[in-house]
Amino acid sequence: MGKIKSAWEIALEKTESIEVDKEKLQHRNAVESIRKAAGAYLAADTADAEKLKADLAGYSPAELREGLMMTVLANISLPASNNAETERLERVRTLLSAASGNSEEAMALMDELVQFIGQYPAHRKDLMDKMKEQYRPILEEKSEKLSKQYGTAIHLSFENDKEFLEAANKNLERLEAQYQATLQNAKAQLKAIVEG
């Protein structure tokens, strides 16, 4: 029992001098509360700007800027589907307005980002259409060759042709990487504008 007690005493001695920075802790809690309120606003079925305003009341401008910008930057992304997520981006724009004090420069950059993000699904579709157009003769030739080989009509599709899928994935990854690089640069600019 003596060893446990002495280990306990040693642990108490080591933690005796640790002090909690209450201001830092309060700031961190405030930022987290702001992020939760902003996240709830983004996830809600209908945008309720008045509820958001009420939820954000009482926080310092520095806390609001930090918490809202974390949420804004995390939610500026390329759409996962072929549809541009205009409603979500409009809500992100509202958060940015609150974080930046409605900075004209920040809002203009956000407008450019919304346009840029909106172009991505169309560029993806255009790339796929062009690839299919270029690959169609090759696919028809493969189908004809297999039909002759097996003596029955065989129709290959783009979705089950390994060569086409590999080329399509490679080109789509390249397109996404280009968009992501531009998006990251714009997000860094946006952060600098708001924090500057």
C-alpha positions as CSV (number, residue, x, y, z in Angstrom):
1,M,0.0,0.0,0.0
2,G,2.9,2.3,0.6
3,K,3.9,2.3,-3.1
4,I,0.4,3.3,-4.2
5,K,0.3,6.1,-1.7
6,S,3.7,7.4,-2.7
7,A,2.8,7.2,-6.4
8,W,-0.4,9.1,-5.6
9,E,1.6,11.7,-3.7
10,I,4.0,12.0,-6.6
11,A,1.2,12.5,-9.0
12,L,-0.3,15.2,-6.8
13,E,3.0,17.0,-6.5
14,K,3.4,17.0,-10.3
15,T,-0.1,18.4,-10.9
16,E,0.1,20.9,-8.1
17,S,1.7,23.6,-10.2
18,I,-0.6,23.2,-13.2
19,E,-3.0,26.1,-13.6
20,V,-5.9,26.2,-15.9
21,D,-6.0,29.3,-18.2
22,K,-9.7,30.2,-17.7
23,E,-9.7,32.8,-20.4
24,K,-8.3,30.3,-23.0
25,L,-10.8,27.7,-21.9
26,Q,-13.8,30.1,-22.1
27,H,-12.6,31.3,-25.5
28,R,-12.3,27.7,-26.7
29,N,-15.8,26.9,-25.4
30,A,-17.3,30.0,-27.0
31,V,-15.7,29.2,-30.4
32,E,-17.1,25.6,-30.1
33,S,-20.6,26.9,-29.3
34,I,-20.4,29.3,-32.2
35,R,-19.4,26.4,-34.5
36,K,-22.3,24.3,-33.3
37,A,-24.8,27.1,-33.9
38,A,-23.3,27.7,-37.4
39,G,-23.4,24.0,-38.1
40,A,-27.1,23.7,-37.0
41,Y,-27.9,26.7,-39.2
42,L,-26.3,25.0,-42.2
43,A,-27.9,21.6,-41.5
44,A,-31.5,23.0,-40.8
45,D,-34.3,22.3,-43.3
46,T,-35.0,26.0,-43.6
47,A,-32.5,28.9,-43.1
48,D,-33.5,30.8,-40.0
49,A,-31.2,33.9,-39.9
50,E,-33.0,35.3,-36.9
51,K,-32.4,32.2,-34.8
52,L,-28.8,32.2,-35.9
53,K,-28.5,35.9,-34.9
54,A,-30.0,35.1,-31.5
55,D,-27.7,32.1,-31.1
56,L,-24.6,34.2,-31.8
57,A,-25.5,37.2,-29.6
58,G,-23.2,37.8,-26.7
59,Y,-20.0,36.6,-28.2
60,S,-17.0,38.8,-28.9
61,P,-16.2,39.8,-32.5
62,A,-12.9,37.8,-32.2
63,E,-14.8,34.7,-31.0
64,L,-17.4,35.1,-33.8
65,R,-14.8,35.6,-36.4
66,E,-12.8,32.5,-35.4
67,G,-15.8,30.1,-34.9
68,L,-17.6,31.2,-38.0
69,M,-14.6,31.2,-40.2
70,M,-13.7,27.7,-39.2
71,T,-17.2,26.6,-40.2
72,V,-17.2,28.7,-43.4
73,L,-13.8,27.3,-44.6
74,A,-14.8,23.7,-43.8
75,N,-18.0,24.1,-45.8
76,I,-16.6,25.6,-49.0
77,S,-16.1,22.5,-51.0
78,L,-16.7,21.0,-54.4
79,P,-20.2,19.4,-54.7
80,A,-20.3,15.6,-54.2
81,S,-23.0,15.1,-56.8
82,N,-23.6,16.7,-60.2
83,N,-25.7,19.4,-58.7
84,A,-24.2,22.7,-57.4
85,E,-25.3,23.1,-53.8
86,T,-26.4,26.7,-54.1
87,E,-28.6,26.8,-51.0
88,R,-25.8,25.5,-48.8
89,L,-23.4,28.0,-50.3
90,E,-25.9,30.8,-49.7
91,R,-26.0,29.8,-46.1
92,V,-22.2,29.7,-46.0
93,R,-22.3,33.2,-47.5
94,T,-24.5,34.4,-44.6
95,L,-22.0,33.0,-42.1
96,L,-19.1,34.7,-43.9
97,S,-21.0,38.0,-43.8
98,A,-21.4,37.7,-40.0
99,A,-17.7,36.7,-39.6
100,S,-16.3,39.5,-41.8
101,G,-18.6,42.3,-40.7
102,N,-20.1,42.2,-44.3
103,S,-16.7,43.0,-45.8
104,E,-17.1,43.9,-49.5
105,E,-13.8,42.2,-50.4
106,A,-14.7,39.0,-48.6
107,M,-18.2,38.9,-50.1
108,A,-16.9,39.5,-53.6
109,L,-14.5,36.7,-53.3
110,M,-17.2,34.4,-51.9
111,D,-19.4,35.3,-55.0
112,E,-16.5,34.3,-57.2
113,L,-16.1,31.0,-55.2
114,V,-19.8,30.2,-55.6
115,Q,-19.6,30.7,-59.4
116,F,-16.4,28.6,-59.5
117,I,-17.9,25.8,-57.5
118,G,-21.0,26.0,-59.6
119,Q,-19.0,25.3,-62.8
120,Y,-17.4,22.1,-61.4
121,P,-20.4,19.7,-62.2
122,A,-20.7,21.1,-65.7
123,H,-17.0,20.7,-66.3
124,R,-17.1,17.1,-65.0
125,K,-20.0,16.3,-67.3
126,D,-18.4,18.0,-70.3
127,L,-15.1,16.1,-69.7
128,M,-17.0,12.8,-69.5
129,D,-19.0,13.6,-72.6
130,K,-15.9,14.4,-74.6
131,M,-14.1,11.3,-73.4
132,K,-17.1,9.1,-74.4
133,E,-17.2,10.7,-77.8
134,Q,-13.5,10.0,-78.3
135,Y,-13.7,6.5,-77.0
136,R,-16.9,5.4,-78.8
137,P,-15.1,4.1,-81.9
138,I,-12.7,2.1,-79.8
139,L,-15.6,0.6,-77.8
140,E,-17.6,-0.2,-81.0
141,E,-14.5,-1.9,-82.4
142,K,-14.1,-4.0,-79.3
143,S,-17.8,-5.0,-79.4
144,E,-17.5,-6.0,-83.0
145,K,-14.4,-8.0,-82.4
146,L,-15.9,-9.9,-79.5
147,S,-19.1,-10.5,-81.4
148,K,-17.2,-12.1,-84.2
149,Q,-15.1,-14.1,-81.8
150,Y,-18.1,-15.5,-79.8
151,G,-20.6,-15.6,-82.7
152,T,-23.2,-13.6,-80.8
153,A,-23.9,-9.8,-80.6
154,I,-22.0,-8.3,-77.7
155,H,-22.6,-4.7,-76.7
156,L,-20.0,-3.2,-74.4
157,S,-20.8,0.0,-72.4
158,F,-18.6,2.7,-71.0
159,E,-19.5,1.7,-67.5
160,N,-18.0,-1.8,-67.9
161,D,-15.0,-1.1,-70.0
162,K,-11.9,-1.3,-67.8
163,E,-9.7,0.9,-70.1
164,F,-12.3,3.6,-70.4
165,L,-13.0,3.6,-66.6
166,E,-9.3,3.9,-65.8
167,A,-8.8,6.8,-68.3
168,A,-12.0,8.5,-67.1
169,N,-10.9,8.2,-63.4
170,K,-7.5,9.6,-64.2
171,N,-8.9,12.6,-66.0
172,L,-11.6,13.2,-63.4
173,E,-8.9,13.1,-60.6
174,R,-6.8,15.6,-62.6
175,L,-9.8,17.9,-63.0
176,E,-10.7,17.6,-59.3
177,A,-7.0,18.3,-58.3
178,Q,-7.0,21.5,-60.4
179,Y,-10.2,22.7,-58.8
180,Q,-9.1,21.7,-55.3
181,A,-5.8,23.7,-55.7
182,T,-7.7,26.8,-56.8
183,L,-10.2,26.3,-54.0
184,Q,-7.5,26.0,-51.3
185,N,-5.8,29.2,-52.6
186,A,-9.1,31.1,-52.5
187,K,-9.9,29.8,-49.0
188,A,-6.5,31.0,-47.8
189,Q,-7.2,34.4,-49.4
190,L,-10.6,34.6,-47.8
191,K,-9.2,33.7,-44.4
192,A,-6.5,36.4,-44.8
193,I,-9.1,39.0,-45.7
194,V,-11.3,38.3,-42.7
195,E,-8.5,37.9,-40.2
196,G,-6.5,40.8,-41.7
